[in-house]
Amino acid sequence: MSVPYRRALVIGLGASGRAAVRLLVSLGVRVHAYDRREAVEDAPEGAVLFLGAEVPGADAFEGVDLIVLSPGVPPGPHRQACEQHAPDAKIHGELSLALEVLGPLPTVLITGTNGKSTVTSMLGHLMREGGQTPFVGGNLGDPPAELARAVAAGERETPSSLVLECSSYQLETLDPGPTQVAMILNVTPDHLDRYASFEHYARTKTAVFANLETGGLALLDADDGWTTAFAPLAGDALERIGSPFANILGDGPGDMLRVDGERYDRSSLRLPGRHNAKNALFAIAAARHLGVPVDAVRAGLQSFEGLPHRMVFVRELGGVKYFNDSKATNVASAMASLSGLRERFVLIAGGRAKGDDLGPLGEVLRQQGRGLVTVGEAAAQFEALAQGQLPYRRAQSMDDAVAAAQAFAEPGDLVLLAPACSSFDQYRSYAQRGDRFTEAVLALD
């Protein structure tokens, strides 16, 4: 493996930036690496470091014919610096660079505001169940550049295919190779501090359709508000989830998932909620297009356990089931979980608000909520949704929140941690918050 570059500048030394540096150094490219921090832990060896400035200066760009923009780097001022100091340099993202180095492999690109990690992981699981050996990553798990480095070094076999979760940040710099399957699961407002408008953010997602190969498959949600605008970009490859091609038959015990005339028992899914049934439709459609046999798809649906902190079943106690959905860090993701439930529920919500409209949560709480437990800085905002509608209580700790939810719940109910907020007022991450919830639930008696 080789690349046609002599000197590169990697902007941003997060996980993906460090992986890009290691890949380029291993391929014999001289690397400059920039980060605005004064010091970078685990800085990769072999690169000349430029640290501490808001934007890299002219010396960082000297002789550069490749620039790698890390996903977390806002493109505006850095793009301007690139155009000023290295106007002829190729601009890649870490994902795009990895695709160039790996060369043509069957590739699936998955994006959307919510659900993309679940669909990416589920599809990879179905493909492995069918005997394939995909790499599953992108915005999830190992950086693709680390895969490319390991393959180039002979440390890892070339995968049968690439199943890649793509964030909007990664799609800003994507130069895709031939793509067998591309999908946009949904688009709801997010990251609006980075984009000029909601439409700007939404349009970024369409990069997954840029290089669909002949005979490829493009998937969109028939119910999503952006599908009509995006459909022409997918062309003849388009199929809609929620149309006669792929849909949910029924809405109760015994209902089925139907994809292209084939039927799958929805009850075999371990993940609750109508949104996860729709996620499964996307994964099934892609898996079948990629040659996974029907029996392997059915077995994979039964054995897929989901991802940490994404509607993970914790335990059942006294006829009440407890679920950890700490990854629901905005209103849209919390709504995706709650609006697909059949059961009444007690919701634990709150944290550091992102400025989302809480109105939709108020409506589903009035319809199905048994009670509301609020936590963190945004507790009062959530309590306003419940006043006069259903009982609520403010909790001072996660142990307190879980105990309050247990007191509200009745047999047959669900208790969910779906905060609709970030965790940073009380926890290092949504993962730490979810772990504390799980510990508190397991301690109940």
C-alpha positions as CSV (number, residue, x, y, z in Angstrom):
1,M,0.0,0.0,0.0
2,S,1.2,3.5,-0.8
3,V,-0.1,7.0,-1.2
4,P,1.0,9.8,-3.6
5,Y,1.9,12.2,-0.9
6,R,5.3,13.4,0.4
7,R,4.4,15.6,3.3
8,A,1.1,15.8,5.2
9,L,-0.4,18.1,7.9
10,V,-2.8,16.5,10.3
11,I,-5.0,19.1,12.0
12,G,-6.4,17.9,15.4
13,L,-4.8,15.1,17.5
14,G,-7.8,13.3,18.9
15,A,-8.2,9.6,18.4
16,S,-8.8,9.8,14.6
17,G,-6.0,12.4,14.1
18,R,-3.5,10.3,16.0
19,A,-4.5,7.3,13.9
20,A,-4.0,9.3,10.7
21,V,-0.5,10.3,11.8
22,R,0.4,6.7,12.6
23,L,-0.9,5.5,9.2
24,L,0.9,8.2,7.2
25,V,4.2,7.7,9.1
26,S,4.0,4.0,8.5
27,L,3.7,4.7,4.8
28,G,6.8,6.8,4.7
29,V,5.0,10.2,4.5
30,R,6.6,13.1,6.5
31,V,4.0,14.4,8.8
32,H,3.4,17.7,10.5
33,A,0.7,17.5,13.2
34,Y,-1.2,20.5,14.8
35,D,-3.4,20.8,17.8
36,R,-4.4,23.9,19.6
37,R,-3.7,22.4,23.0
38,E,-0.3,23.2,24.6
39,A,0.4,19.5,25.2
40,V,-1.1,16.3,23.8
41,E,-1.1,13.0,25.7
42,D,-0.1,10.0,23.6
43,A,1.1,12.1,20.7
44,P,2.2,9.7,18.0
45,E,5.8,9.3,17.2
46,G,7.4,10.3,13.9
47,A,5.6,13.7,13.5
48,V,6.8,17.2,13.9
49,L,4.3,18.8,16.3
50,F,2.9,22.3,16.1
51,L,0.9,23.0,19.3
52,G,-0.8,25.8,21.2
53,A,-2.1,28.1,18.4
54,E,-5.7,28.6,17.6
55,V,-5.0,28.0,13.9
56,P,-1.8,26.4,12.4
57,G,0.6,29.0,11.1
58,A,2.4,29.1,7.8
59,D,5.3,27.0,9.0
60,A,3.0,24.0,9.7
61,F,2.0,24.1,6.0
62,E,5.5,24.2,4.6
63,G,5.8,21.7,1.7
64,V,2.5,20.1,2.5
65,D,0.6,18.3,-0.3
66,L,-2.0,16.5,1.9
67,I,-4.1,18.0,4.8
68,V,-6.1,15.7,7.1
69,L,-8.8,17.5,9.0
70,S,-9.9,15.7,12.1
71,P,-13.7,15.5,12.6
72,G,-13.8,17.5,15.8
73,V,-12.0,20.5,14.1
74,P,-14.5,23.1,13.0
75,P,-13.8,23.6,9.3
76,G,-14.2,27.4,8.9
77,P,-11.0,29.1,10.1
78,H,-8.9,26.0,9.4
79,R,-10.2,25.7,5.8
80,Q,-9.3,29.3,5.3
81,A,-5.8,28.7,6.6
82,C,-5.5,25.7,4.3
83,E,-6.6,27.7,1.3
84,Q,-4.2,30.5,2.2
85,H,-1.1,28.5,2.9
86,A,-1.5,25.3,0.9
87,P,-4.1,25.9,-1.9
88,D,-3.0,22.9,-4.0
89,A,-3.0,20.4,-1.2
90,K,-5.5,17.5,-1.1
91,I,-7.9,17.7,1.8
92,H,-9.0,14.5,3.4
93,G,-10.6,13.4,6.7
94,E,-9.3,10.4,8.6
95,L,-12.1,8.2,7.2
96,S,-11.5,9.4,3.7
97,L,-7.8,8.9,3.9
98,A,-8.3,5.3,5.2
99,L,-10.6,4.5,2.3
100,E,-8.0,5.7,-0.2
101,V,-5.2,3.6,1.4
102,L,-7.4,0.5,1.7
103,G,-8.4,0.7,-1.9
104,P,-11.8,-0.6,-3.3
105,L,-13.6,-2.8,-0.8
106,P,-17.4,-3.5,-0.6
107,T,-18.5,-0.5,1.5
108,V,-21.6,0.5,3.5
109,L,-22.0,4.1,4.6
110,I,-24.5,4.7,7.4
111,T,-25.5,8.1,8.7
112,G,-28.4,9.8,10.5
113,T,-29.0,11.9,13.5
114,N,-30.1,8.9,15.7
115,G,-29.7,5.2,15.6
116,K,-26.6,4.9,13.4
117,S,-24.5,3.1,15.9
118,T,-27.2,0.5,16.5
119,V,-27.7,-0.1,12.8
120,T,-24.0,-0.2,12.1
121,S,-23.4,-2.7,14.8
122,M,-26.5,-4.8,14.0
123,L,-25.6,-5.0,10.3
124,G,-22.0,-6.0,11.2
125,H,-23.4,-8.7,13.5
126,L,-25.8,-10.0,10.8
127,M,-22.9,-10.2,8.3
128,R,-20.7,-12.1,10.7
129,E,-23.5,-14.5,11.4
130,G,-23.6,-15.1,7.6
131,G,-19.9,-16.0,7.5
132,Q,-18.5,-12.6,6.3
133,T,-15.6,-10.7,8.0
134,P,-16.5,-7.0,7.9
135,F,-14.7,-4.2,9.6
136,V,-17.3,-2.3,11.6
137,G,-16.3,1.2,12.7
138,G,-15.9,4.8,11.5
139,N,-17.5,7.0,14.1
140,L,-17.8,3.8,16.2
141,G,-15.0,1.8,17.6
142,D,-11.5,1.7,16.1
143,P,-10.6,4.5,13.6
144,P,-10.5,3.2,10.0
145,A,-7.0,4.6,9.7
146,E,-5.8,2.2,12.3
147,L,-7.3,-0.6,10.3
148,A,-5.5,0.6,7.2
149,R,-2.2,0.8,9.1
150,A,-2.6,-2.7,10.5
151,V,-3.5,-4.1,7.1
152,A,-0.6,-2.4,5.4
153,A,1.8,-3.7,8.1
154,G,0.5,-7.3,7.7
155,E,-0.8,-7.3,11.3
156,R,-4.4,-7.8,10.2
157,E,-6.2,-9.5,7.4
158,T,-8.0,-7.4,4.8
159,P,-11.7,-7.4,5.8
160,S,-14.3,-8.7,3.5
161,S,-16.1,-5.3,3.5
162,L,-16.3,-2.0,5.4
163,V,-19.4,-1.1,7.5
164,L,-18.9,2.5,8.4
165,E,-20.9,4.7,10.7
166,C,-20.5,8.3,9.4
167,S,-21.0,11.4,11.5
168,S,-21.8,14.7,9.8
169,Y,-18.4,15.9,10.8
170,Q,-16.7,13.0,8.9
171,L,-19.0,13.5,5.9
172,E,-17.7,17.1,5.5
173,T,-14.4,15.7,4.2
174,L,-15.5,12.4,2.7
175,D,-14.2,11.4,-0.7
176,P,-15.8,8.0,-1.0
177,G,-14.8,5.1,-3.1
178,P,-17.4,2.9,-4.8
179,T,-20.3,2.3,-2.3
180,Q,-22.5,-0.8,-2.3
181,V,-25.0,0.4,0.3
182,A,-25.7,3.9,1.6
183,M,-28.3,5.0,4.1
184,I,-29.6,8.0,5.9
185,L,-31.7,6.8,8.8
186,N,-33.3,10.1,9.8
187,V,-32.4,13.8,10.2
188,T,-33.4,15.9,13.2
189,P,-31.8,19.1,14.4
190,D,-28.4,18.6,15.9
191,H,-25.0,20.3,16.0
192,L,-26.5,23.5,15.0
193,D,-23.7,25.4,16.7
194,R,-21.4,24.0,13.9
195,Y,-23.7,24.5,10.8
196,A,-25.2,27.6,9.3
197,S,-28.7,26.1,9.3
198,F,-30.6,22.9,9.8
199,E,-30.6,22.5,6.1
200,H,-26.8,22.9,5.9
201,Y,-26.5,20.1,8.5
202,A,-29.1,17.9,6.8
203,R,-27.4,18.3,3.3
204,T,-24.1,17.2,4.8
205,K,-25.6,13.7,5.3
206,T,-26.2,13.3,1.5
207,A,-22.4,12.7,0.9
208,V,-23.1,9.0,1.5
209,F,-24.8,8.9,-1.9
210,A,-21.9,10.5,-3.8
211,N,-20.4,7.3,-5.3
212,L,-23.1,4.6,-5.3
213,E,-22.0,1.9,-7.6
214,T,-24.2,0.4,-10.3
215,G,-26.6,-2.0,-8.7
216,G,-26.0,-0.4,-5.3
217,L,-28.7,0.1,-2.6
218,A,-29.7,3.5,-1.1
219,L,-32.0,3.5,1.9
220,L,-34.1,6.4,3.3
221,D,-36.9,6.5,5.9
222,A,-40.2,7.0,4.1
223,D,-41.5,9.0,7.1
224,D,-38.6,11.4,7.4
225,G,-39.2,15.0,6.4
226,W,-36.0,15.2,4.3
227,T,-36.6,12.1,2.2
228,T,-38.4,13.8,-0.6
229,A,-35.5,16.3,-1.0
230,F,-32.9,13.5,-0.8
231,A,-34.5,10.9,-3.0
232,P,-33.3,12.3,-6.3
233,L,-29.7,12.1,-5.1
234,A,-30.1,8.3,-4.6
235,G,-31.6,7.8,-8.1
236,D,-32.7,4.3,-9.1
237,A,-30.9,2.7,-6.1
238,L,-33.4,4.1,-3.7
239,E,-35.6,2.0,-1.5
240,R,-37.7,3.4,1.4
241,I,-38.0,1.9,4.9
242,G,-41.6,2.2,5.9
243,S,-42.9,1.7,2.3
244,P,-44.1,-1.6,0.8
245,F,-40.5,-2.5,0.3
246,A,-39.7,-2.7,4.0
247,N,-42.2,-2.2,6.9
248,I,-43.6,-3.3,10.2
249,L,-46.7,-5.5,9.9
250,G,-49.0,-5.0,12.9
251,D,-48.3,-3.2,16.2
252,G,-48.8,-5.9,18.9
253,P,-47.8,-9.4,19.8
254,G,-47.1,-11.5,16.7
255,D,-46.2,-8.5,14.5
256,M,-43.6,-9.0,11.8
257,L,-40.8,-7.2,10.0
258,R,-41.2,-7.4,6.2
259,V,-38.3,-6.7,3.8
260,D,-38.7,-7.2,0.1
261,G,-41.4,-9.8,0.6
262,E,-39.5,-11.7,3.3
263,R,-40.9,-11.8,6.9
264,Y,-39.0,-11.8,10.2
265,D,-40.5,-12.2,13.7
266,R,-40.3,-8.9,15.5
267,S,-40.5,-10.6,18.9
268,S,-37.0,-12.1,18.1
269,L,-35.5,-8.7,18.6
270,R,-34.0,-8.1,22.1
271,L,-34.2,-4.3,21.6
272,P,-37.5,-2.8,22.6
273,G,-39.4,0.0,20.8
274,R,-40.7,0.7,17.3
275,H,-37.6,2.8,16.5
276,N,-35.4,-0.3,17.0
277,A,-37.8,-2.3,14.8
278,K,-37.2,0.3,12.1
279,N,-33.4,0.1,12.8
280,A,-33.7,-3.6,12.2
281,L,-35.4,-3.0,8.8
282,F,-32.5,-0.9,7.6
283,A,-30.0,-3.6,8.8
284,I,-31.9,-6.5,7.3
285,A,-32.3,-4.7,3.9
286,A,-28.6,-4.0,3.7
287,A,-27.6,-7.5,4.9
288,R,-29.8,-9.2,2.3
289,H,-28.4,-7.0,-0.4
290,L,-24.9,-7.9,0.7
291,G,-25.6,-11.7,0.4
292,V,-26.4,-12.7,4.0
293,P,-28.7,-15.7,3.9
294,V,-32.2,-15.4,5.3
295,D,-31.5,-18.0,8.1
296,A,-28.4,-16.1,9.1
297,V,-30.3,-12.9,9.3
298,R,-32.9,-14.5,11.5
299,A,-30.3,-16.0,13.8
300,G,-28.5,-12.7,14.0
301,L,-31.6,-10.7,15.0
302,Q,-32.1,-13.2,17.9
303,S,-28.6,-12.9,19.2
304,F,-27.9,-9.2,18.7
305,E,-27.8,-7.6,22.2
306,G,-27.5,-4.0,21.3
307,L,-24.9,-1.4,22.3
308,P,-24.0,-0.2,25.8
309,H,-26.2,2.6,27.1
310,R,-28.6,2.4,24.2
311,M,-31.9,0.9,25.5
312,V,-30.0,-1.9,27.2
313,F,-32.2,-4.1,29.4
314,V,-30.8,-4.2,32.9
315,R,-33.2,-6.3,34.9
316,E,-36.8,-7.1,35.7
317,L,-38.0,-6.7,39.3
318,G,-41.5,-7.0,40.6
319,G,-42.9,-7.1,37.1
320,V,-41.1,-3.9,36.1
321,K,-38.4,-3.8,33.5
322,Y,-35.5,-1.4,33.7
323,F,-33.6,0.0,30.7
324,N,-30.5,2.1,30.4
325,D,-30.7,4.6,27.5
326,S,-28.1,7.1,28.8
327,K,-26.9,7.7,25.2
328,A,-30.2,9.6,24.6
329,T,-28.5,12.9,25.1
330,N,-31.0,15.0,23.1
331,V,-34.8,15.2,22.8
332,A,-34.9,13.5,19.4
333,S,-33.1,10.4,20.6
334,A,-35.2,10.2,23.8
335,M,-38.3,10.6,21.7
336,A,-37.1,7.8,19.4
337,S,-37.0,5.5,22.4
338,L,-40.2,6.5,24.1
339,S,-42.5,6.9,21.2
340,G,-41.9,3.3,20.1
341,L,-43.0,1.8,23.4
342,R,-46.2,-0.1,24.0
343,E,-46.0,-0.1,27.8
344,R,-46.5,2.7,30.3
345,F,-43.2,4.0,31.6
346,V,-41.5,6.0,34.3
347,L,-38.9,8.3,32.8
348,I,-35.7,9.5,34.5
349,A,-34.6,12.7,32.6
350,G,-32.5,15.7,33.0
351,G,-28.8,16.8,33.1
352,R,-27.3,19.7,31.1
353,A,-29.8,20.9,28.6
354,K,-28.8,21.4,24.9
355,G,-31.6,24.0,24.2
356,D,-33.9,21.4,22.5
357,D,-37.6,21.9,22.5
358,L,-39.0,19.7,25.2
359,G,-42.6,19.9,24.0
360,P,-42.6,16.5,22.2
361,L,-41.5,14.8,25.5
362,G,-44.4,16.5,27.3
363,E,-46.9,15.0,24.9
364,V,-45.6,11.4,25.1
365,L,-45.4,11.7,28.9
366,R,-49.1,12.7,29.0
367,Q,-50.1,9.8,26.9
368,Q,-48.0,7.0,28.4
369,G,-46.1,8.2,31.4
370,R,-46.6,6.7,34.8
371,G,-44.3,9.2,36.5
372,L,-41.3,11.4,35.9
373,V,-38.1,11.6,37.9
374,T,-35.9,14.6,37.2
375,V,-32.1,15.0,37.8
376,G,-29.4,17.6,37.2
377,E,-29.3,21.2,36.1
378,A,-32.4,20.9,33.8
379,A,-34.7,19.3,36.4
380,A,-37.1,22.3,36.6
381,Q,-37.5,22.4,32.8
382,F,-38.7,18.8,32.8
383,E,-40.9,19.3,35.8
384,A,-42.8,22.0,33.9
385,L,-43.8,19.3,31.4
386,A,-45.3,17.1,34.2
387,Q,-47.2,19.7,36.3
388,G,-50.9,18.9,36.4
389,Q,-50.3,15.9,34.1
390,L,-48.5,13.1,36.0
391,P,-46.6,12.7,39.3
392,Y,-43.0,13.7,39.4
393,R,-40.1,14.0,41.9
394,R,-36.7,15.6,41.8
395,A,-33.8,13.3,42.7
396,Q,-30.5,14.4,44.2
397,S,-28.5,11.3,43.1
398,M,-28.9,8.3,40.7
399,D,-29.6,6.0,43.7
400,D,-32.4,8.4,44.7
401,A,-33.7,8.6,41.1
402,V,-33.9,4.9,40.7
403,A,-35.6,4.4,44.1
404,A,-38.2,7.1,43.1
405,A,-38.8,5.5,39.8
406,Q,-39.4,2.1,41.5
407,A,-41.9,3.7,43.8
408,F,-43.9,5.2,40.8
409,A,-43.8,2.0,38.7
410,E,-46.5,-0.7,38.6
411,P,-46.2,-4.3,37.3
412,G,-46.0,-4.3,33.5
413,D,-44.3,-0.8,33.4
414,L,-40.9,0.1,32.2
415,V,-38.4,2.3,33.9
416,L,-36.1,4.2,31.5
417,L,-33.1,6.4,32.0
418,A,-33.5,8.5,28.8
419,P,-32.2,11.9,29.9
420,A,-32.6,14.0,26.8
421,C,-29.6,16.0,28.1
422,S,-25.8,15.7,28.2
423,S,-24.3,14.3,31.4
424,F,-21.6,16.9,32.0
425,D,-23.3,18.6,35.0
426,Q,-22.8,15.5,37.1
427,Y,-20.8,12.9,35.2
428,R,-17.7,12.6,32.9
429,S,-19.8,11.0,30.1
430,Y,-23.1,9.4,29.3
431,A,-21.3,6.1,29.8
432,Q,-20.5,6.9,33.4
433,R,-24.1,8.1,34.0
434,G,-25.4,4.9,32.5
435,D,-23.1,2.8,34.6
436,R,-24.3,4.5,37.8
437,F,-27.9,3.8,36.7
438,T,-27.2,0.2,36.1
439,E,-25.4,-0.1,39.5
440,A,-28.4,1.5,41.2
441,V,-30.9,-0.8,39.5
442,L,-29.0,-3.9,40.3
443,A,-28.9,-2.8,44.0
444,L,-32.7,-2.6,44.2
445,D,-34.5,-5.3,46.3
